């Protein structure tokens, strides 16, 4: 099963750029997409505390394929990338980094993976080079609305007006409207609305699946959620 993971990171056009690039990659490589997931968790939070991403990883089955736009769709921290790679490879799950046309499987030469991680470490140490390499720019500061973002997107997806959302959540309409526009939440809601109902799952509400007959073989990262 091929699954797309989109990362909502408060970057302008981020979600739409990711989706277009990944779908283009999937089409050119003959993938049939079975599900699209959207991760709203912050990459600034420690990986072990990102329950939404851990839930997504645990929902994957052996031999699945995950398509992401770039490494920062998972995290920009090298040590956390190593943990995620270990979780995926342990269950023979292939990771396609579409923007780099790079595939990580059990057959990928170790040197190639180390080189990828070394480049990421270099980008982390040189933010200016990181921007030139294509990582989205314009990170926005934390907003008081962030804790309600998933709820806001769900209501927009359901066709509820900004006025009604503001009244229901007790926010100023103008401030909420600015937040929705700056984060492109209407565009995000529109993307979610187009997904098939059985695929349109919210990561933070995923049902935990046992992906192995031997739970002891699961990686430490997702052993407990």
MDAnalysis code that builds the backbone (N, CA, C; Angstrom):
import MDAnalysis as mda
import numpy as np

u = mda.Universe.empty(675, n_residues=225, atom_resindex=np.repeat(np.arange(225), 3), trajectory=True)
u.add_TopologyAttr("name", ["N", "CA", "C"] * 225)
u.add_TopologyAttr("resid", np.arange(1, 226))
u.add_TopologyAttr("resname", ["UNK", "UNK", "UNK", "UNK", "UNK", "UNK", "UNK", "UNK", "UNK", "UNK", "UNK", "UNK", "UNK", "UNK", "UNK", "UNK", "UNK", "UNK", "UNK", "UNK", "UNK", "UNK", "UNK", "UNK", "UNK", "UNK", "UNK", "UNK", "UNK", "UNK", "UNK", "UNK", "UNK", "UNK", "UNK", "UNK", "UNK", "UNK", "UNK", "UNK", "UNK", "UNK", "UNK", "UNK", "UNK", "UNK", "UNK", "UNK", "UNK", "UNK", "UNK", "UNK", "UNK", "UNK", "UNK", "UNK", "UNK", "UNK", "UNK", "UNK", "UNK", "UNK", "UNK", "UNK", "UNK", "UNK", "UNK", "UNK", "UNK", "UNK", "UNK", "UNK", "UNK", "UNK", "UNK", "UNK", "UNK", "UNK", "UNK", "UNK", "UNK", "UNK", "UNK", "UNK", "UNK", "UNK", "UNK", "UNK", "UNK", "UNK", "UNK", "UNK", "UNK", "UNK", "UNK", "UNK", "UNK", "UNK", "UNK", "UNK", "UNK", "UNK", "UNK", "UNK", "UNK", "UNK", "UNK", "UNK", "UNK", "UNK", "UNK", "UNK", "UNK", "UNK", "UNK", "UNK", "UNK", "UNK", "UNK", "UNK", "UNK", "UNK", "UNK", "UNK", "UNK", "UNK", "UNK", "UNK", "UNK", "UNK", "UNK", "UNK", "UNK", "UNK", "UNK", "UNK", "UNK", "UNK", "UNK", "UNK", "UNK", "UNK", "UNK", "UNK", "UNK", "UNK", "UNK", "UNK", "UNK", "UNK", "UNK", "UNK", "UNK", "UNK", "UNK", "UNK", "UNK", "UNK", "UNK", "UNK", "UNK", "UNK", "UNK", "UNK", "UNK", "UNK", "UNK", "UNK", "UNK", "UNK", "UNK", "UNK", "UNK", "UNK", "UNK", "UNK", "UNK", "UNK", "UNK", "UNK", "UNK", "UNK", "UNK", "UNK", "UNK", "UNK", "UNK", "UNK", "UNK", "UNK", "UNK", "UNK", "UNK", "UNK", "UNK", "UNK", "UNK", "UNK", "UNK", "UNK", "UNK", "UNK", "UNK", "UNK", "UNK", "UNK", "UNK", "UNK", "UNK", "UNK", "UNK", "UNK", "UNK", "UNK", "UNK", "UNK", "UNK", "UNK", "UNK", "UNK", "UNK", "UNK", "UNK", "UNK", "UNK"])
u.atoms.positions = np.array([
    [0.843, -1.196, 0.000],
    [0.000, 0.000, 0.000],
    [0.880, 1.248, 0.000],
    [0.578, 2.186, -0.860],
    [1.332, 3.440, -0.949],
    [0.580, 4.544, -0.207],
    [1.264, 5.210, 0.713],
    [0.644, 6.246, 1.533],
    [1.447, 7.538, 1.413],
    [0.748, 8.654, 1.200],
    [1.381, 9.972, 1.169],
    [1.313, 10.585, 2.563],
    [2.430, 11.157, 3.009],
    [2.442, 11.906, 4.264],
    [2.757, 13.360, 3.956],
    [1.792, 14.248, 4.222],
    [1.974, 15.685, 4.049],
    [2.251, 16.307, 5.415],
    [3.092, 17.322, 5.423],
    [3.455, 17.965, 6.678],
    [2.957, 19.395, 6.702],
    [2.103, 19.715, 7.656],
    [1.601, 21.073, 7.823],
    [2.532, 21.802, 8.786],
    [3.366, 22.699, 8.233],
    [4.427, 23.316, 9.028],
    [4.355, 24.835, 9.084],
    [3.230, 25.426, 8.737],
    [3.089, 26.882, 8.776],
    [4.011, 27.580, 7.792],
    [4.260, 26.961, 6.650],
    [5.002, 27.613, 5.594],
    [4.033, 27.964, 4.485],
    [4.237, 29.111, 3.847],
    [3.351, 29.520, 2.768],
    [3.394, 28.495, 1.646],
    [2.206, 28.101, 1.164],
    [2.033, 27.158, 0.054],
    [2.606, 25.775, 0.350],
    [2.944, 25.506, 1.584],
    [3.651, 24.271, 1.893],
    [2.858, 23.023, 1.542],
    [1.633, 22.946, 2.002],
    [0.808, 21.751, 1.780],
    [0.559, 21.519, 0.288],
    [0.180, 22.569, -0.423],
    [-0.137, 22.410, -1.844],
    [1.102, 22.053, -2.653],
    [2.247, 22.645, -2.325],
    [3.493, 22.315, -3.024],
    [3.844, 20.848, -2.798],
    [3.755, 20.407, -1.557],
    [4.056, 19.004, -1.253],
    [3.152, 18.069, -2.044],
    [1.859, 18.348, -2.002],
    [0.906, 17.447, -2.649],
    [1.147, 17.347, -4.155],
    [1.344, 18.491, -4.803],
    [1.558, 18.486, -6.253],
    [2.815, 17.721, -6.630],
    [3.897, 17.949, -5.903],
    [5.168, 17.293, -6.217],
    [5.076, 15.781, -6.001],
    [4.459, 15.385, -4.894],
    [4.361, 13.955, -4.585],
    [3.465, 13.244, -5.591],
    [2.329, 13.856, -5.939],
    [1.435, 13.231, -6.916],
    [2.103, 13.118, -8.284],
    [2.885, 14.130, -8.641],
    [3.636, 14.079, -9.904],
    [4.636, 12.931, -9.866],
    [5.327, 12.785, -8.749],
    [6.297, 11.700, -8.581],
    [5.592, 10.342, -8.642],
    [4.460, 10.239, -7.947],
    [3.722, 8.975, -7.921],
    [3.252, 8.583, -9.314],
    [2.768, 9.557, -10.070],
    [2.290, 9.289, -11.428],
    [3.421, 8.815, -12.332],
    [4.566, 9.491, -12.233],
    [5.692, 9.144, -13.102],
    [6.316, 7.806, -12.735],
    [6.085, 7.341, -11.492],
    [6.666, 6.071, -11.060],
    [5.627, 4.958, -10.922],
    [4.411, 5.230, -11.382],
    [3.391, 4.193, -11.436],
    [2.801, 3.780, -10.107],
    [2.795, 4.683, -9.108],
    [2.209, 4.355, -7.818],
    [0.704, 4.602, -7.816],
    [-0.033, 3.702, -7.195],
    [-1.449, 3.901, -6.940],
    [-1.591, 4.278, -5.476],
    [-2.003, 5.505, -5.207],
    [-2.068, 6.013, -3.833],
    [-3.316, 5.481, -3.124],
    [-3.106, 4.891, -1.951],
    [-4.217, 4.333, -1.187],
    [-4.698, 5.251, -0.067],
    [-3.828, 6.128, 0.405],
    [-4.215, 7.018, 1.509],
    [-3.309, 8.230, 1.536],
    [-3.845, 9.328, 2.037],
    [-3.068, 10.544, 2.254],
    [-3.271, 10.993, 3.695],
    [-2.175, 11.170, 4.409],
    [-2.243, 11.595, 5.802],
    [-1.630, 12.987, 5.937],
    [-2.116, 13.753, 6.893],
    [-1.590, 15.090, 7.163],
    [-1.149, 15.162, 8.610],
    [0.131, 15.459, 8.812],
    [0.697, 15.553, 10.156],
    [0.733, 17.016, 10.582],
    [0.006, 17.340, 11.644],
    [-0.049, 18.714, 12.150],
    [0.906, 18.955, 13.311],
    [1.638, 17.935, 13.738],
    [2.503, 18.110, 14.899],
    [3.725, 18.954, 14.551],
    [4.283, 19.606, 15.562],
    [5.423, 20.491, 15.359],
    [6.731, 19.715, 15.381],
    [7.617, 20.006, 14.434],
    [8.938, 19.376, 14.401],
    [9.833, 19.878, 15.527],
    [9.418, 20.948, 16.200],
    [10.212, 21.470, 17.309],
    [10.024, 20.634, 18.566],
    [8.949, 19.838, 18.608],
    [8.697, 18.963, 19.744],
    [9.542, 17.705, 19.581],
    [10.019, 17.161, 20.690],
    [10.812, 15.936, 20.631],
    [10.028, 14.828, 19.941],
    [10.714, 14.033, 19.147],
    [10.064, 12.975, 18.377],
    [9.248, 12.045, 19.273],
    [9.793, 11.697, 20.430],
    [9.104, 10.778, 21.340],
    [7.778, 11.344, 21.828],
    [7.596, 12.665, 21.745],
    [6.365, 13.300, 22.225],
    [5.390, 13.607, 21.088],
    [5.769, 13.312, 19.857],
    [4.899, 13.588, 18.709],
    [3.988, 12.388, 18.471],
    [2.914, 12.324, 19.238],
    [2.028, 11.167, 19.200],
    [1.395, 10.971, 17.826],
    [1.143, 12.061, 17.116],
    [0.502, 11.936, 15.802],
    [1.406, 11.209, 14.818],
    [2.687, 11.597, 14.777],
    [3.615, 10.938, 13.860],
    [3.863, 9.496, 14.288],
    [4.008, 9.260, 15.584],
    [4.203, 7.898, 16.071],
    [2.990, 7.032, 15.744],
    [1.793, 7.620, 15.838],
    [0.583, 6.880, 15.480],
    [0.562, 6.514, 14.005],
    [1.024, 7.457, 13.169],
    [1.096, 7.181, 11.737],
    [2.082, 6.053, 11.453],
    [3.251, 6.115, 12.060],
    [4.263, 5.079, 11.842],
    [3.738, 3.705, 12.267],
    [3.031, 3.687, 13.374],
    [2.531, 2.401, 13.876],
    [1.385, 1.878, 13.014],
    [0.673, 2.753, 12.333],
    [-0.453, 2.306, 11.499],
    [0.011, 1.629, 10.212],
    [1.283, 1.850, 9.844],
    [1.800, 1.255, 8.617],
    [1.979, -0.248, 8.781],
    [1.802, -0.950, 7.661],
    [1.958, -2.397, 7.674],
    [3.247, -2.790, 6.968],
    [3.780, -3.967, 7.270],
    [4.988, -4.428, 6.588],
    [4.835, -4.360, 5.073],
    [5.885, -3.909, 4.413],
    [5.953, -3.808, 2.948],
    [5.161, -2.635, 2.368],
    [4.647, -1.743, 3.216],
    [4.002, -0.524, 2.715],
    [5.054, 0.395, 2.099],
    [4.568, 1.420, 1.402],
    [5.432, 2.447, 0.821],
    [4.957, 3.816, 1.298],
    [5.882, 4.641, 1.785],
    [5.554, 5.990, 2.254],
    [6.208, 6.997, 1.323],
    [5.421, 7.972, 0.855],
    [5.945, 9.026, -0.003],
    [5.874, 10.354, 0.740],
    [7.017, 11.025, 0.867],
    [7.073, 12.340, 1.492],
    [7.709, 13.327, 0.520],
    [7.519, 14.618, 0.781],
    [8.103, 15.639, -0.085],
    [9.598, 15.755, 0.145],
    [9.997, 15.901, 1.400],
    [11.412, 16.044, 1.735],
    [11.613, 15.551, 3.161],
    [12.861, 15.467, 3.590],
    [13.156, 14.933, 4.915],
    [12.471, 15.718, 6.023],
    [12.361, 17.055, 5.866],
    [11.741, 17.851, 6.923],
    [10.258, 17.509, 7.098],
    [9.683, 16.736, 6.159],
    [8.314, 16.251, 6.351],
    [8.248, 15.325, 7.566],
    [9.379, 14.727, 7.914],
    [9.480, 13.872, 9.100],
    [10.086, 14.656, 10.257],
    [11.296, 15.163, 10.046],
    [12.020, 15.979, 11.018],
    [13.307, 16.439, 10.360],
    [13.894, 17.520, 10.869],
    [15.185, 17.964, 10.339],
    [16.339, 17.498, 11.217],
    [16.024, 16.834, 12.325],
    [17.063, 16.392, 13.262],
    [17.596, 15.026, 12.838],
    [18.900, 14.949, 12.661],
    [19.522, 13.734, 12.138],
    [19.289, 12.534, 13.053],
    [19.436, 12.719, 14.366],
    [19.258, 11.589, 15.271],
    [17.833, 11.049, 15.218],
    [16.846, 11.946, 15.012],
    [15.464, 11.501, 14.904],
    [15.202, 10.804, 13.570],
    [15.860, 11.264, 12.518],
    [15.730, 10.599, 11.222],
    [16.230, 9.159, 11.313],
    [17.334, 8.956, 12.014],
    [17.881, 7.604, 12.177],
    [16.843, 6.696, 12.850],
    [16.185, 7.191, 13.883],
    [15.169, 6.402, 14.584],
    [14.000, 6.060, 13.657],
    [13.563, 7.031, 12.850],
    [12.445, 6.799, 11.936],
    [12.837, 5.794, 10.863],
    [14.033, 5.944, 10.299],
    [14.505, 4.989, 9.293],
    [14.517, 3.575, 9.875],
    [14.982, 3.459, 11.117],
    [15.052, 2.141, 11.760],
    [13.664, 1.535, 11.899],
    [12.682, 2.359, 12.269],
    [11.302, 1.879, 12.408],
    [10.752, 1.371, 11.081],
    [11.033, 2.102, 10.021],
    [10.511, 1.735, 8.707],
    [11.207, 0.485, 8.168],
    [12.523, 0.459, 8.233],
    [13.275, -0.654, 7.651],
    [13.046, -1.951, 8.415],
    [12.808, -1.847, 9.711],
    [12.547, -3.051, 10.514],
    [11.345, -3.812, 9.950],
    [10.379, -3.079, 9.376],
    [9.178, -3.717, 8.809],
    [9.185, -3.696, 7.283],
    [10.360, -3.484, 6.720],
    [10.527, -3.512, 5.269],
    [9.607, -2.502, 4.566],
    [9.481, -1.307, 5.152],
    [8.676, -0.234, 4.573],
    [9.599, 0.688, 3.784],
    [9.251, 0.939, 2.536],
    [10.067, 1.790, 1.669],
    [9.686, 3.257, 1.858],
    [10.691, 4.118, 1.917],
    [10.471, 5.558, 2.051],
    [10.962, 6.249, 0.783],
    [10.060, 6.968, 0.110],
    [10.419, 7.710, -1.096],
    [10.440, 9.196, -0.763],
    [11.595, 9.830, -0.907],
    [11.744, 11.269, -0.687],
    [11.624, 11.910, -2.060],
    [10.412, 12.351, -2.394],
    [10.071, 12.686, -3.777],
    [10.848, 13.882, -4.324],
    [11.087, 14.886, -3.511],
    [11.783, 16.078, -3.985],
    [13.243, 15.783, -4.326],
    [13.794, 14.740, -3.703],
    [15.181, 14.360, -3.958],
    [15.292, 13.137, -4.866],
    [14.144, 12.526, -5.171],
    [14.124, 11.283, -5.951],
    [15.049, 10.254, -5.305],
    [14.921, 10.140, -3.984],
    [15.771, 9.246, -3.204],
    [14.884, 8.215, -2.521],
    [15.276, 6.948, -2.600],
    [14.488, 5.865, -2.028],
    [15.306, 5.159, -0.949],
    [14.686, 4.962, 0.212],
    [15.345, 4.245, 1.298],
    [14.618, 2.928, 1.523],
    [15.315, 1.837, 1.271],
    [14.824, 0.489, 1.531],
    [15.957, -0.303, 2.171],
    [15.695, -1.555, 2.465],
    [16.744, -2.404, 3.023],
    [17.874, -2.612, 2.020],
    [17.578, -2.406, 0.729],
    [18.581, -2.616, -0.309],
    [19.404, -1.366, -0.607],
    [19.006, -0.234, -0.046],
    [19.752, 1.003, -0.285],
    [21.146, 0.899, 0.354],
    [22.205, 1.168, -0.411],
    [23.561, 1.093, 0.159],
    [23.690, 1.993, 1.387],
    [24.310, 1.480, 2.425],
    [24.467, 2.232, 3.668],
    [25.183, 3.551, 3.429],
    [26.169, 3.542, 2.538],
    [26.912, 4.771, 2.267],
    [25.989, 5.869, 1.753],
    [25.025, 5.505, 0.908],
    [24.094, 6.500, 0.352],
    [23.235, 7.116, 1.454],
    [22.792, 6.284, 2.396],
    [21.975, 6.795, 3.504],
    [22.808, 7.696, 4.404],
    [24.036, 7.288, 4.689],
    [24.924, 8.106, 5.521],
    [25.217, 9.443, 4.851],
    [25.394, 9.412, 3.537],
    [25.640, 10.653, 2.804],
    [24.434, 11.581, 2.884],
    [23.235, 11.011, 2.792],
    [22.004, 11.802, 2.919],
    [21.923, 12.448, 4.293],
    [22.236, 11.697, 5.331],
    [22.193, 12.218, 6.695],
    [23.277, 13.266, 6.920],
    [24.442, 13.048, 6.316],
    [25.535, 14.020, 6.447],
    [25.144, 15.354, 5.810],
    [24.475, 15.285, 4.665],
    [24.024, 16.510, 3.995],
    [22.988, 17.232, 4.846],
    [22.098, 16.467, 5.492],
    [21.095, 17.086, 6.358],
    [21.746, 17.758, 7.549],
    [22.765, 17.108, 8.124],
    [23.478, 17.705, 9.250],
    [24.148, 19.013, 8.823],
    [24.713, 19.009, 7.619],
    [25.363, 20.213, 7.104],
    [24.350, 21.340, 6.918],
    [23.161, 20.994, 6.430],
    [22.113, 22.000, 6.258],
    [21.681, 22.567, 7.605],
    [21.614, 21.702, 8.615],
    [21.226, 22.162, 9.949],
    [22.236, 23.165, 10.511],
    [23.508, 22.969, 10.157],
    [24.563, 23.855, 10.655],
    [24.688, 25.129, 9.832],
    [24.088, 25.123, 8.638],
    [24.186, 26.274, 7.734],
    [22.801, 26.621, 7.198],
    [21.989, 27.339, 7.988],
    [20.617, 27.656, 7.584],
    [20.521, 28.365, 6.238],
    [21.489, 29.212, 5.902],
    [21.451, 29.926, 4.624],
    [21.527, 28.937, 3.473],
    [22.390, 27.947, 3.603],
    [22.510, 26.919, 2.573],
    [21.259, 26.077, 2.536],
    [20.662, 25.864, 3.684],
    [19.437, 25.088, 3.780],
    [18.323, 25.761, 2.983],
    [18.229, 27.075, 3.071],
    [17.207, 27.806, 2.324],
    [17.446, 27.687, 0.826],
    [18.719, 27.764, 0.416],
    [19.038, 27.634, -1.008],
    [18.738, 26.233, -1.515],
    [18.820, 25.255, -0.616],
    [18.589, 23.870, -1.017],
    [17.114, 23.572, -1.220],
    [16.257, 24.499, -0.823],
    [14.850, 24.315, -1.126],
    [13.936, 24.114, 0.059],
    [14.467, 24.166, 1.266],
    [13.577, 24.053, 2.406],
    [12.721, 25.307, 2.489],
    [11.407, 25.177, 2.723],
    [10.535, 26.344, 2.754],
    [11.015, 27.387, 3.746],
    [10.837, 28.645, 3.375],
    [11.241, 29.747, 4.234],
    [9.996, 30.409, 4.838],
    [10.233, 31.295, 5.798],
    [9.125, 32.072, 6.323],
    [8.409, 31.423, 7.488],
    [9.140, 30.750, 8.349],
    [8.523, 30.105, 9.508],
    [7.822, 31.148, 10.367],
    [6.599, 30.847, 10.745],
    [5.814, 31.789, 11.521],
    [5.929, 31.475, 13.002],
    [5.782, 32.509, 13.802],
    [5.858, 32.321, 15.242],
    [4.604, 31.597, 15.736],
    [4.720, 31.010, 16.914],
    [3.598, 30.270, 17.481],
    [2.431, 31.213, 17.749],
    [1.234, 30.710, 17.479],
    [0.015, 31.499, 17.665],
    [-0.857, 30.869, 18.742],
    [-1.683, 31.690, 19.369],
    [-2.607, 31.178, 20.381],
    [-3.642, 30.246, 19.770],
    [-3.796, 30.311, 18.433],
    [-4.763, 29.459, 17.746],
    [-4.205, 28.067, 17.439],
    [-2.896, 27.865, 17.602],
    [-2.277, 26.600, 17.191],
    [-2.882, 25.380, 17.876],
    [-3.238, 25.527, 19.152],
    [-3.806, 24.392, 19.886],
    [-5.153, 23.955, 19.314],
    [-5.822, 24.860, 18.589],
    [-7.134, 24.546, 18.008],
    [-7.060, 24.318, 16.500],
    [-5.853, 24.232, 15.945],
    [-5.709, 24.181, 14.488],
    [-6.452, 22.995, 13.868],
    [-6.273, 21.805, 14.446],
    [-6.946, 20.632, 13.891],
    [-8.457, 20.808, 13.904],
    [-8.977, 21.341, 15.002],
    [-10.411, 21.580, 15.125],
    [-10.877, 22.611, 14.107],
    [-10.090, 23.655, 13.901],
    [-10.445, 24.692, 12.923],
    [-10.490, 24.112, 11.515],
    [-9.480, 23.296, 11.173],
    [-9.449, 22.679, 9.842],
    [-10.653, 21.767, 9.653],
    [-10.995, 20.983, 10.681],
    [-12.152, 20.090, 10.587],
    [-13.435, 20.868, 10.320],
    [-13.599, 22.020, 10.990],
    [-14.814, 22.812, 10.812],
    [-14.841, 23.480, 9.436],
    [-13.681, 23.924, 8.968],
    [-13.624, 24.478, 7.616],
    [-13.950, 23.415, 6.588],
    [-13.443, 22.212, 6.806],
    [-13.732, 21.097, 5.905],
    [-15.226, 20.796, 5.876],
    [-15.900, 20.977, 7.017],
    [-17.333, 20.722, 7.109],
    [-18.165, 21.868, 6.547],
    [-17.502, 22.934, 6.083],
    [-18.217, 24.052, 5.476],
    [-18.705, 25.095, 6.455],
    [-18.219, 25.069, 7.679],
    [-18.620, 26.051, 8.694],
    [-17.894, 27.366, 8.436],
    [-18.602, 28.466, 8.511],
    [-18.022, 29.772, 8.206],
    [-17.051, 30.210, 9.298],
    [-16.177, 31.146, 8.924],
    [-15.211, 31.682, 9.885],
    [-15.939, 32.357, 11.047],
    [-17.030, 33.065, 10.739],
    [-17.816, 33.725, 11.785],
    [-18.291, 32.723, 12.830],
    [-18.827, 31.590, 12.345],
    [-19.356, 30.575, 13.264],
    [-18.237, 29.909, 14.053],
    [-17.115, 29.672, 13.391],
    [-15.978, 29.044, 14.084],
    [-15.475, 29.957, 15.197],
    [-15.359, 31.256, 14.882],
    [-14.890, 32.225, 15.870],
    [-15.837, 32.267, 17.072],
    [-17.132, 32.270, 16.791],
    [-18.116, 32.322, 17.876],
    [-18.061, 31.049, 18.720],
    [-17.917, 29.897, 18.054],
    [-17.912, 28.621, 18.766],
    [-16.677, 28.476, 19.654],
    [-15.530, 28.975, 19.168],
    [-14.290, 28.825, 19.922],
    [-13.981, 30.026, 20.818],
    [-14.799, 31.082, 20.685],
    [-14.601, 32.258, 21.531],
    [-13.440, 33.126, 21.108],
    [-13.187, 33.185, 19.776],
    [-12.090, 33.995, 19.256],
    [-12.622, 35.214, 18.514],
    [-11.747, 36.192, 18.342],
    [-12.073, 37.345, 17.510],
    [-12.123, 36.903, 16.052],
    [-13.173, 37.320, 15.324],
    [-13.315, 36.902, 13.931],
    [-12.142, 37.382, 13.086],
    [-11.740, 38.629, 13.257],
    [-10.668, 39.185, 12.433],
    [-9.331, 38.485, 12.702],
    [-9.053, 38.225, 13.977],
    [-7.803, 37.547, 14.319],
    [-7.795, 36.118, 13.785],
    [-8.932, 35.426, 13.909],
    [-9.023, 34.059, 13.413],
    [-8.896, 34.027, 11.898],
    [-9.520, 34.992, 11.229],
    [-9.434, 35.055, 9.766],
    [-7.986, 35.246, 9.320],
    [-7.257, 36.126, 10.003],
    [-5.842, 36.346, 9.679],
    [-5.040, 35.067, 9.871],
    [-5.345, 34.348, 10.942],
    [-4.639, 33.092, 11.211],
    [-4.912, 32.067, 10.120],
    [-6.181, 31.928, 9.751],
    [-6.565, 30.959, 8.717],
    [-5.900, 31.300, 7.392],
    [-5.861, 32.581, 7.050],
    [-5.256, 32.990, 5.777],
    [-3.739, 32.799, 5.789],
    [-3.096, 33.157, 6.887],
    [-1.637, 33.066, 6.950],
    [-1.160, 31.613, 6.925],
    [-1.955, 30.720, 7.489],
    [-1.590, 29.299, 7.515],
    [-2.206, 28.523, 6.348],
    [-2.963, 29.191, 5.511],
    [-3.625, 28.564, 4.360],
    [-4.462, 27.360, 4.789],
    [-5.221, 27.535, 5.867],
    [-6.004, 26.426, 6.394],
    [-7.205, 26.090, 5.512],
    [-7.711, 27.073, 4.777],
    [-8.808, 26.769, 3.852],
    [-8.322, 25.851, 2.739],
    [-7.089, 26.098, 2.264],
    [-6.524, 25.235, 1.231],
    [-6.296, 23.830, 1.778],
    [-5.834, 23.759, 3.031],
    [-5.624, 22.469, 3.669],
    [-6.943, 21.716, 3.818],
    [-7.981, 22.429, 4.240],
    [-9.301, 21.811, 4.383],
    [-9.830, 21.323, 3.041],
    [-9.574, 22.096, 1.983],
    [-10.029, 21.711, 0.650],
    [-9.348, 20.428, 0.188],
    [-8.046, 20.286, 0.496],
    [-7.318, 19.070, 0.143],
    [-7.918, 17.874, 0.879],
    [-8.166, 18.032, 2.177],
    [-8.719, 16.929, 2.960],
    [-10.095, 16.531, 2.450],
    [-10.855, 17.529, 1.986],
    [-12.220, 17.259, 1.525],
    [-12.234, 16.413, 0.264],
    [-11.180, 16.509, -0.546],
    [-11.142, 15.765, -1.803],
    [-10.713, 14.316, -1.607],
    [-10.188, 13.983, -0.417],
    [-9.726, 12.622, -0.184],
    [-10.906, 11.683, 0.000],
    [-10.783, 10.446, -0.472],
    [-11.838, 9.451, -0.238],
    [-12.104, 9.309, 1.252],
    [-13.367, 9.087, 1.601],
    [-13.746, 9.052, 3.007],
    [-12.950, 8.038, 3.805],
    [-12.678, 6.872, 3.214],
    [-11.968, 5.852, 3.978],
    [-10.490, 6.170, 4.120],
    [-9.996, 7.160, 3.327],
    [-8.592, 7.540, 3.431],
    [-8.393, 8.798, 4.254],
    [-9.465, 9.539, 4.457],
    [-9.346, 10.855, 5.079],
    [-9.305, 10.732, 6.594],
    [-8.215, 10.156, 7.079],
    [-8.054, 9.928, 8.510],
    [-7.266, 11.064, 9.129],
    [-7.538, 11.322, 10.379],
    [-6.776, 12.340, 11.100],
    [-5.715, 11.627, 11.901],
    [-4.488, 12.003, 11.702],
    [-3.383, 11.281, 12.306],
    [-3.521, 11.220, 13.817],
    [-3.975, 12.315, 14.431],
    [-4.010, 12.334, 15.882],
    [-5.153, 11.498, 16.448],
    [-5.948, 10.858, 15.569],
    [-7.031, 10.006, 16.029],
    [-6.913, 8.602, 15.443],
    [-5.728, 8.266, 14.935],
    [-5.542, 6.974, 14.307],
    [-5.743, 5.852, 15.318],
    [-6.384, 4.786, 14.856],
    [-6.470, 3.582, 15.660],
    [-5.130, 2.877, 15.605],
    [-4.634, 2.461, 16.730],
    [-3.339, 1.799, 16.771],
    [-3.505, 0.368, 16.298],
    [-2.692, -0.015, 15.313],
    [-2.724, -1.371, 14.781],
    [-1.483, -2.119, 15.234],
    [-1.628, -3.392, 15.502],
    [-0.473, -4.235, 15.748],
    [0.050, -4.670, 14.395],
    [1.251, -4.227, 14.048],
    [1.794, -4.507, 12.734],
    [2.711, -5.729, 12.722],
    [2.871, -6.350, 13.849],
    [3.772, -7.489, 13.908],
    [3.197, -8.532, 14.844],
    [3.352, -9.802, 14.484],
    [2.905, -10.862, 15.365],
    [3.779, -10.930, 16.608],
    [4.948, -10.340, 16.523],
    [5.863, -10.317, 17.646],
    [6.137, -8.879, 18.045],
    [5.341, -8.318, 18.978],
    [5.493, -6.906, 19.351],
    [6.891, -6.555, 19.822],
    [7.644, -7.515, 20.335],
    [8.977, -7.212, 20.824],
    [9.904, -6.779, 19.716],
    [9.539, -7.075, 18.470],
    [10.366, -6.699, 17.332],
    [10.099, -5.281, 16.864],
    [9.073, -4.633, 17.429],
    [8.805, -3.250, 17.048],
    [9.906, -2.358, 17.579],
    [10.214, -1.282, 16.832],
    [11.253, -0.383, 17.289],
    [10.802, 0.346, 18.537],
    [11.760, 0.798, 19.324],
    [11.451, 1.439, 20.605],
    [10.608, 2.694, 20.431],
    [10.782, 3.388, 19.297],
    [10.094, 4.661, 19.085],
    [8.586, 4.511, 19.124],
    [8.049, 3.420, 18.542],
    [6.593, 3.280, 18.445],
    [6.065, 2.144, 19.308],
    [6.897, 1.592, 20.158],
    [6.452, 0.489, 20.999],
    [5.348, 0.932, 21.957],
    [5.416, 2.222, 22.354],
    [4.399, 2.745, 23.262],
    [3.920, 4.080, 22.744],
    [2.615, 4.266, 22.690],
    [2.051, 5.541, 22.223],
    [1.154, 6.105, 23.318],
])
